[in-house]
């Protein structure tokens, strides 16, 4: 649950890059929590399943440019 809370805090923090690709938000989450990459993705998709975050495609063809919101 700690990772999920950190994700929500990061998404609410101005200046956090919420892009989908592993080099952006997931990397920031790993740095903040010290968790493993699979734990980051589990937290993100868990929050998505619970309806607390969503993926903004914003008509971008590349998943690298999608954003977590």
Steps between C-alpha positions, in 0.01 A plus 500: 500500500793734561598496131144584398494797735832621365371472143197713583718758675738516205215543253368788711843665520563781256805432285474120503522363146205258479592342168425129464844376391724337761749788473253752642240446774594137576866601541398784733289260707790253529730779615249620760408157637797274431267234363558270205372578149228234510368646826466841336298358213285294739423816698422704189271238349339438838414869526373488142276202582366683806419804288736730691723576201462471125719499193460809286572399141437855377496373141866400528592197287802414714451364852817689599297822485194378688458649847380366833236725653 
